[in-house]
């Protein structure tokens, strides 16, 4: 089911669209000197070439990270200790301590896919065993672990240093996703609890949310926080984004299994108490998604480095040999708060039957510009056209909202913003409640299109006007004649 909720980014988005949607800063060319330390981990120092005193005096059987270049014949050599030759480029790369750019192009140039694929005993050698064989004794990856490749040639030489560096970046991303999942749940729990308490009448007896919508929202927040802190190159954005989406899809699928909210809400006294039931399921979502991610990470680390299910499969193509720069996640978290709050607000309004009427009433009220007055209405007028947020109550229409004024005063969302966002989104995409963010990503800009996407009933439509003239209620006319999903 979740596959239909979060389509694959590789299909849904091109590289340019992904970066535009997430508003990620794009690095055209990586400069190791630009790496900043950040709160989650310390990136290794910029690799410094260590040049031998006399590079011309290298022996005829020089070893480059375990690769034998022009080996001298030896009847006593053990074939099991020899790492296979890679391509011709490595044969002309005599100094294993010469630093190369941290780019996917370097990965391709060194033919590291083939290097890993054909590594001796690579089907059985774990990441830690592989690192240990190259004297990186503290290279321990996993959730909660920060495996660091260190400096080039201290002690690991090329090409294995580049493999371990890419593994370090991949491991860092897995930990970023894990952390972002926890943040997403905390944000949704805190924001939704406050909104539920403020906007639901004490004796309101109904479901507060569709639980799957909350799961998708949390996936979107986690996705954006995990990727929003990374300054990605255009060439790596889609690949790395797909890694994040894959992790969240797998975990959310697991979390959806067995969820049942068919409770008798008539016995639950208030919105906050009802919300606590949802909070339990959100915690379950966090636990299941993080467990899934942790298990998948461990599986890759423990699998043979030459296998598709191991390091080869995770790193192939070199997307993680990118010198990924990182900014503080707190910046991204602050930026996404408004967006996520708006999305939760929409869910709460929709749970109460909210929709927008366009051109139904004249702008002759006591509010600004002729809109309806009072703190219990969500009404806006511009250029003589009134737009109101109303609620469907079976076939009747409700115009008043509990604590409607708090939406603007406390949470900062004007009625103009809510109705204009909804109307412009519907006009552009020719459909009700169109949601371009169900693929798992969320924009950081609160003014991005379709953040708010309440269905809009265009009461200037001749078909709806005719139904209204025949005595149909607004809700009946919009539902039956206008086909609104209300």
C-alpha positions as CSV (number, residue, x, y, z in Angstrom):
1,X,0.0,0.0,0.0
2,X,2.7,2.5,0.9
3,X,4.3,2.0,-2.5
4,X,1.2,3.9,-3.9
5,X,1.7,6.6,-1.3
6,X,5.4,7.2,-1.8
7,X,6.2,6.6,-5.5
8,X,9.8,6.0,-6.4
9,X,11.7,9.3,-6.7
10,X,13.8,7.8,-9.5
11,X,10.6,7.6,-11.5
12,X,8.7,10.7,-10.2
13,X,11.5,13.2,-10.2
14,X,14.4,14.2,-12.4
15,X,17.6,15.4,-10.8
16,X,16.7,19.0,-11.4
17,X,13.1,18.6,-10.2
18,X,14.3,16.9,-7.0
19,X,16.8,19.6,-6.2
20,X,14.2,22.3,-7.0
21,X,11.5,20.6,-4.9
22,X,13.8,20.2,-1.8
23,X,15.5,23.6,-2.5
24,X,18.8,22.0,-1.9
25,X,21.9,24.1,-2.4
26,X,23.8,22.6,-5.3
27,X,27.6,22.2,-5.4
28,X,28.9,22.3,-9.0
29,X,32.3,21.1,-8.0
30,X,33.6,19.7,-4.7
31,X,36.3,21.5,-2.9
32,X,37.6,19.5,0.1
33,X,38.6,22.8,1.8
34,X,34.9,23.7,2.0
35,X,34.0,20.8,4.4
36,X,32.5,22.1,7.6
37,X,32.3,20.2,10.9
38,X,28.7,19.6,12.1
39,X,26.8,18.4,15.1
40,X,26.4,14.8,14.0
41,X,29.9,13.9,13.1
42,X,33.3,15.2,12.2
43,X,34.4,14.7,8.7
44,X,38.0,13.4,8.3
45,X,40.6,16.0,7.5
46,X,41.2,16.8,3.8
47,X,43.5,14.1,2.4
48,X,47.0,15.3,2.1
49,X,49.4,13.6,-0.4
50,X,52.2,11.8,1.3
51,X,55.0,11.6,-1.2
52,X,57.7,9.0,-0.7
53,X,61.3,10.3,-0.4
54,X,62.2,8.8,-3.7
55,X,59.2,7.7,-5.7
56,X,61.3,6.6,-8.6
57,X,62.9,4.0,-6.4
58,X,59.7,2.0,-5.9
59,X,60.3,-1.7,-6.0
60,X,59.0,-3.7,-9.0
61,X,56.2,-5.2,-7.0
62,X,54.7,-2.0,-5.7
63,X,51.4,-2.4,-3.7
64,X,48.6,0.1,-4.2
65,X,46.1,-0.5,-1.4
66,X,46.6,-4.2,-1.9
67,X,46.7,-4.1,-5.7
68,X,49.9,-5.6,-7.1
69,X,51.3,-3.4,-9.9
70,X,53.8,-5.2,-12.1
71,X,54.5,-7.9,-9.5
72,X,57.8,-9.6,-9.6
73,X,57.7,-13.4,-10.1
74,X,57.7,-15.3,-6.9
75,X,57.2,-19.0,-6.5
76,X,56.3,-18.5,-2.9
77,X,53.5,-16.0,-3.4
78,X,50.1,-16.8,-2.1
79,X,47.4,-16.1,-4.6
80,X,44.8,-15.8,-1.9
81,X,46.5,-12.7,-0.5
82,X,46.5,-10.9,-3.9
83,X,43.8,-8.4,-4.7
84,X,43.1,-8.6,-8.4
85,X,44.4,-5.9,-10.8
86,X,41.9,-3.3,-11.7
87,X,42.0,-1.4,-15.0
88,X,44.8,0.2,-16.9
89,X,44.4,3.4,-14.9
90,X,45.6,1.8,-11.7
91,X,48.6,0.4,-13.5
92,X,49.7,4.0,-14.3
93,X,48.9,5.2,-10.7
94,X,52.2,4.3,-9.0
95,X,51.8,6.5,-5.9
96,X,49.0,5.2,-3.6
97,X,49.2,8.4,-1.5
98,X,48.4,10.9,-4.3
99,X,45.1,12.4,-3.4
100,X,42.4,12.4,-6.1
101,X,39.2,14.4,-6.2
102,X,36.4,13.0,-4.1
103,X,33.9,12.5,-7.0
104,X,32.0,9.7,-8.7
105,X,34.3,10.3,-11.6
106,X,37.3,9.2,-9.5
107,X,35.3,6.1,-8.5
108,X,34.7,5.3,-12.2
109,X,38.3,6.2,-13.1
110,X,39.7,3.7,-10.6
111,X,37.1,1.1,-11.6
112,X,36.1,0.6,-8.0
113,X,32.9,-1.2,-8.9
114,X,34.9,-4.0,-10.5
115,X,37.5,-3.8,-7.8
116,X,34.9,-4.6,-5.1
117,X,33.1,-7.1,-7.3
118,X,36.2,-9.2,-7.9
119,X,37.8,-8.7,-4.5
120,X,39.2,-12.1,-3.2
121,X,36.8,-13.8,-0.9
122,X,34.6,-10.7,-1.2
123,X,31.4,-12.7,-1.0
124,X,32.3,-13.6,2.5
125,X,34.3,-10.6,3.8
126,X,32.3,-8.1,5.9
127,X,33.0,-4.4,5.9
128,X,34.8,-4.5,9.2
129,X,37.0,-7.5,8.1
130,X,37.8,-5.7,4.9
131,X,38.8,-2.5,6.8
132,X,40.8,-4.5,9.3
133,X,42.8,-6.2,6.5
134,X,43.9,-2.7,5.5
135,X,44.9,-1.8,9.1
136,X,41.8,0.3,9.7
137,X,41.2,-1.4,13.0
138,X,38.6,1.1,14.4
139,X,36.5,1.3,11.3
140,X,33.1,0.2,12.8
141,X,30.0,1.2,10.9
142,X,26.3,1.0,11.9
143,X,23.6,3.0,13.4
144,X,25.1,5.0,16.3
145,X,28.6,4.4,14.9
146,X,30.8,6.8,13.1
147,X,33.3,4.9,11.0
148,X,36.0,7.2,9.7
149,X,38.5,6.4,7.0
150,X,41.0,8.9,8.4
151,X,43.5,10.6,6.1
152,X,44.7,9.0,2.9
153,X,47.7,6.7,3.7
154,X,47.2,7.0,7.5
155,X,47.1,4.0,7.3
156,X,44.9,3.0,4.4
157,X,46.2,3.6,0.9
158,X,44.4,3.9,-2.4
159,X,42.3,2.5,-3.8
160,X,40.9,1.0,-0.6
161,X,40.9,4.4,1.1
162,X,38.3,5.7,-1.4
163,X,36.1,2.6,-0.8
164,X,36.2,3.2,3.0
165,X,35.6,6.9,2.6
166,X,32.5,6.2,0.5
167,X,31.4,3.7,3.1
168,X,31.9,6.4,5.7
169,X,29.6,8.8,3.8
170,X,27.0,6.1,3.3
171,X,27.0,5.2,7.0
172,X,26.7,8.9,7.9
173,X,23.6,9.1,5.7
174,X,22.0,6.1,7.3
175,X,22.5,7.7,10.7
176,X,21.1,11.0,9.4
177,X,18.0,9.2,8.3
178,X,17.7,7.5,11.7
179,X,18.0,10.9,13.5
180,X,15.5,12.6,11.1
181,X,12.9,9.9,11.8
182,X,13.0,10.7,15.5
183,X,12.8,14.4,14.8
184,X,9.8,13.9,12.5
185,X,7.8,12.0,15.1
186,X,8.7,14.6,17.8
187,X,7.6,17.5,15.5
188,X,4.3,15.9,14.5
189,X,3.5,14.8,18.0
190,X,4.1,18.3,19.5
191,X,2.4,20.2,16.7
192,X,-0.5,18.0,16.2
193,X,-1.3,17.7,19.9
194,X,-1.4,21.5,20.2
195,X,-3.6,21.9,17.0
196,X,-6.0,19.1,18.1
197,X,-6.4,20.8,21.6
198,X,-6.9,24.2,20.0
199,X,-9.2,23.4,17.1
200,X,-11.4,20.5,18.1
201,X,-14.4,21.2,20.2
202,X,-14.2,19.3,23.6
203,X,-17.1,17.0,22.7
204,X,-16.1,16.4,19.1
205,X,-16.5,12.6,18.5
206,X,-14.7,11.5,15.3
207,X,-11.4,10.4,14.0
208,X,-8.8,13.2,14.2
209,X,-6.7,12.1,11.3
210,X,-6.3,9.4,8.8
211,X,-3.3,7.6,10.3
212,X,-1.7,6.8,7.0
213,X,-1.6,10.5,6.2
214,X,0.4,11.1,9.4
215,X,2.8,8.3,8.4
216,X,3.3,9.8,5.0
217,X,3.7,13.3,6.5
218,X,6.4,12.0,8.9
219,X,8.2,10.2,6.1
220,X,8.2,13.5,4.2
221,X,9.6,15.4,7.1
222,X,12.3,12.8,7.8
223,X,13.1,12.7,4.1
224,X,13.5,16.5,3.9
225,X,15.5,16.8,7.2
226,X,17.9,13.9,6.2
227,X,18.6,15.4,2.7
228,X,18.1,19.1,3.4
229,X,21.2,19.2,5.6
230,X,23.3,17.8,2.7
231,X,24.8,20.0,0.0
232,X,24.6,17.6,-2.9
233,X,26.0,17.7,-6.4
234,X,23.5,17.3,-9.2
235,X,25.0,14.0,-10.1
236,X,24.4,12.4,-6.7
237,X,21.1,14.0,-5.5
238,X,18.7,11.4,-7.1
239,X,20.8,8.4,-6.1
240,X,21.2,9.5,-2.5
241,X,17.5,10.5,-2.3
242,X,16.5,7.1,-3.5
243,X,18.5,5.6,-0.6
244,X,16.5,7.7,1.8
245,X,13.1,6.9,0.2
246,X,13.9,3.2,0.1
247,X,14.6,3.2,3.8
248,X,11.5,5.1,4.7
249,X,9.2,3.0,2.4
250,X,10.4,-0.3,3.9
251,X,9.9,0.9,7.4
252,X,6.5,2.5,6.8
253,X,5.2,-0.6,5.1
254,X,6.1,-2.5,8.3
255,X,4.5,0.1,10.5
256,X,1.2,0.0,8.6
257,X,0.8,-3.7,9.2
258,X,-1.6,-4.4,12.1
259,X,-2.6,-0.8,12.7
260,X,-6.3,-0.5,13.6
261,X,-8.0,2.7,14.9
262,X,-11.5,1.4,14.9
263,X,-12.1,2.7,18.4
264,X,-15.4,3.9,19.8
265,X,-14.6,7.6,20.0
266,X,-17.9,8.3,21.8
267,X,-16.3,7.0,25.0
268,X,-13.2,9.2,24.7
269,X,-13.7,12.5,26.5
270,X,-11.7,15.1,24.7
271,X,-9.4,15.8,21.7
272,X,-6.2,15.7,23.6
273,X,-7.0,12.3,25.1
274,X,-8.0,11.0,21.7
275,X,-4.7,12.4,20.4
276,X,-2.8,10.2,22.9
277,X,-4.1,7.2,21.0
278,X,-2.6,8.5,17.8
279,X,0.6,9.3,19.6
280,X,1.0,5.7,20.5
281,X,0.9,4.7,16.8
282,X,3.3,7.4,15.9
283,X,5.7,6.0,18.4
284,X,5.2,2.6,16.9
285,X,5.9,4.0,13.5
286,X,9.2,5.5,14.7
287,X,10.2,2.2,16.4
288,X,9.4,0.1,13.4
289,X,11.0,2.4,10.8
290,X,14.1,2.9,12.8
291,X,14.4,-0.9,13.5
292,X,14.0,-1.6,9.9
293,X,16.7,0.9,9.0
294,X,19.0,-0.4,11.7
295,X,18.5,-4.0,10.5
296,X,19.0,-3.1,6.9
297,X,22.2,-1.2,7.7
298,X,23.6,-4.0,9.7
299,X,22.7,-6.5,7.0
300,X,24.7,-4.5,4.4
301,X,27.7,-4.1,6.7
302,X,27.8,-7.8,7.6
303,X,27.3,-9.0,4.0
304,X,30.2,-9.8,1.7
305,X,31.6,-6.6,0.3
306,X,31.4,-8.1,-3.3
307,X,27.7,-8.9,-3.1
308,X,24.8,-6.9,-4.3
309,X,23.4,-7.0,-0.8
310,X,26.6,-5.7,0.7
311,X,29.0,-2.8,0.2
312,X,29.2,-3.3,-3.6
313,X,25.5,-2.8,-4.0
314,X,25.4,0.1,-1.6
315,X,28.3,2.0,-3.2
316,X,28.3,1.1,-6.8
317,X,28.4,4.1,-9.2
318,X,30.4,6.1,-6.7
319,X,27.6,8.5,-5.6
320,X,28.9,8.4,-2.0
321,X,32.4,9.3,-3.0
322,X,31.3,12.9,-3.2
323,X,32.8,14.7,-0.3
324,X,29.2,15.5,0.9
325,X,29.1,18.7,2.8
326,X,26.8,19.1,5.7
327,X,25.0,21.9,7.5
328,X,23.4,21.8,10.9
329,X,20.2,19.8,10.9
330,X,18.7,22.4,13.3
331,X,18.6,24.8,10.4
332,X,16.6,22.5,8.3
333,X,14.3,21.5,11.2
334,X,13.5,25.1,11.8
335,X,12.8,25.7,8.1
336,X,10.4,22.8,7.9
337,X,8.4,23.6,11.0
338,X,6.0,25.9,9.2
339,X,5.5,23.6,6.3
340,X,4.7,20.6,8.4
341,X,2.4,22.7,10.7
342,X,0.4,23.8,7.6
343,X,0.1,20.2,6.4
344,X,-1.1,19.0,9.8
345,X,-3.6,21.9,9.9
346,X,-5.0,20.8,6.6
347,X,-5.4,17.3,7.9
348,X,-7.3,18.5,10.9
349,X,-9.6,20.8,8.8
350,X,-10.3,18.0,6.4
351,X,-11.1,15.6,9.3
352,X,-13.9,18.0,10.1
353,X,-15.2,18.1,6.6
354,X,-13.5,21.3,5.5
355,X,-13.7,22.6,1.9
356,X,-13.5,26.1,0.3
357,X,-16.4,27.8,-1.4
358,X,-15.5,30.2,-4.2
359,X,-18.0,32.9,-5.3
360,X,-20.9,31.6,-3.3
361,X,-21.6,34.7,-1.3
362,X,-21.3,38.4,-1.8
363,X,-18.6,40.5,-0.2
364,X,-21.0,42.5,2.0
365,X,-20.0,41.2,5.4
366,X,-18.6,43.0,8.4
367,X,-15.0,41.7,8.0
368,X,-12.1,43.0,6.0
369,X,-13.1,43.7,2.4
370,X,-16.6,42.6,3.0
371,X,-15.7,39.1,4.4
372,X,-17.7,37.5,7.1
373,X,-16.9,39.0,10.5
374,X,-16.3,37.4,13.8
375,X,-13.6,35.2,15.3
376,X,-15.4,31.9,14.4
377,X,-15.3,32.3,10.6
378,X,-12.6,31.6,8.0
379,X,-13.6,34.1,5.3
380,X,-11.7,36.2,2.8
381,X,-12.7,38.7,0.1
382,X,-10.7,40.1,-2.7
383,X,-11.9,42.1,-5.8
384,X,-15.5,41.3,-4.9
385,X,-15.1,37.5,-4.7
386,X,-15.6,35.8,-1.4
387,X,-13.9,32.6,-0.5
388,X,-14.8,30.8,2.7
389,X,-13.6,27.7,4.5
390,X,-16.8,25.8,5.5
391,X,-17.5,22.3,6.7
392,X,-19.7,19.5,5.3
393,X,-22.0,18.1,8.0
394,X,-23.8,15.4,6.1
395,X,-25.9,17.4,3.6
396,X,-25.7,20.6,5.7
397,X,-23.0,23.3,5.7
398,X,-21.3,24.6,8.8
399,X,-19.8,28.1,8.6
400,X,-18.4,28.4,12.1
401,X,-15.1,27.0,13.4
402,X,-14.1,26.4,17.0
403,X,-11.2,28.8,17.9
404,X,-10.9,29.8,14.2
405,X,-9.0,33.0,15.2
406,X,-6.1,30.9,16.6
407,X,-5.2,29.6,13.2
408,X,-4.0,33.1,12.3
409,X,-3.1,34.6,15.7
410,X,-1.3,31.6,17.2
411,X,-0.1,29.6,14.1
412,X,0.4,32.4,11.6
413,X,-1.8,31.1,8.8
414,X,-4.2,33.7,7.4
415,X,-7.4,32.7,5.8
416,X,-6.2,34.4,2.6
417,X,-3.2,32.1,2.6
418,X,-5.3,29.0,3.1
419,X,-7.9,29.7,0.5
420,X,-5.5,31.2,-2.1
421,X,-3.1,28.2,-1.8
422,X,-6.0,25.8,-2.3
423,X,-7.6,27.7,-5.2
424,X,-4.3,28.1,-7.1
425,X,-3.4,24.5,-6.6
426,X,-6.7,23.3,-7.9
427,X,-6.7,25.6,-10.9
428,X,-3.2,24.5,-11.9
429,X,-3.6,20.7,-11.5
430,X,-7.3,20.5,-12.5
431,X,-8.2,18.3,-9.6
432,X,-9.3,18.3,-6.0
433,X,-6.8,18.2,-3.1
434,X,-3.9,17.5,-5.5
435,X,-0.8,16.7,-3.5
436,X,2.6,16.9,-5.3
437,X,4.4,15.9,-2.0
438,X,3.1,12.4,-1.5
439,X,6.3,11.1,-3.0
440,X,8.0,11.6,0.4
441,X,9.5,15.1,-0.1
442,X,8.4,18.4,1.4
443,X,9.5,21.9,0.4
444,X,11.1,24.2,3.0
445,X,9.3,27.2,1.5
446,X,5.9,27.8,3.1
447,X,4.8,29.6,-0.2
448,X,5.6,26.6,-2.4
449,X,2.6,25.4,-4.4
450,X,-0.1,23.2,-2.9
451,X,1.2,23.2,0.7
452,X,-2.5,23.8,1.5
453,X,-4.8,21.9,-0.8
454,X,-8.3,22.0,0.5
455,X,-10.9,21.0,-2.1
456,X,-12.5,24.1,-3.6
457,X,-16.2,24.3,-4.8
458,X,-16.4,26.8,-7.6
459,X,-19.9,28.2,-7.1
460,X,-19.6,30.3,-10.3
461,X,-19.7,27.0,-12.2
462,X,-23.1,26.9,-14.1
463,X,-23.7,23.3,-13.1
464,X,-23.3,24.1,-9.4
465,X,-25.2,27.4,-9.7
466,X,-28.1,25.5,-11.2
467,X,-28.2,23.0,-8.4
468,X,-28.1,25.8,-5.8
469,X,-31.0,27.6,-7.7
470,X,-33.0,24.4,-7.3
471,X,-32.7,24.5,-3.5
472,X,-29.8,22.2,-2.9
473,X,-27.6,23.0,0.1
474,X,-24.1,24.3,-0.6
475,X,-22.7,20.9,0.5
476,X,-25.1,18.9,-1.5
477,X,-24.6,21.0,-4.6
478,X,-20.8,20.8,-4.3
479,X,-20.8,17.1,-3.6
480,X,-23.4,16.0,-6.1
481,X,-23.0,18.5,-8.9
482,X,-19.5,19.6,-8.3
483,X,-18.2,16.1,-7.4
484,X,-16.2,17.4,-4.5
485,X,-14.7,14.7,-2.2
486,X,-16.6,15.9,0.9
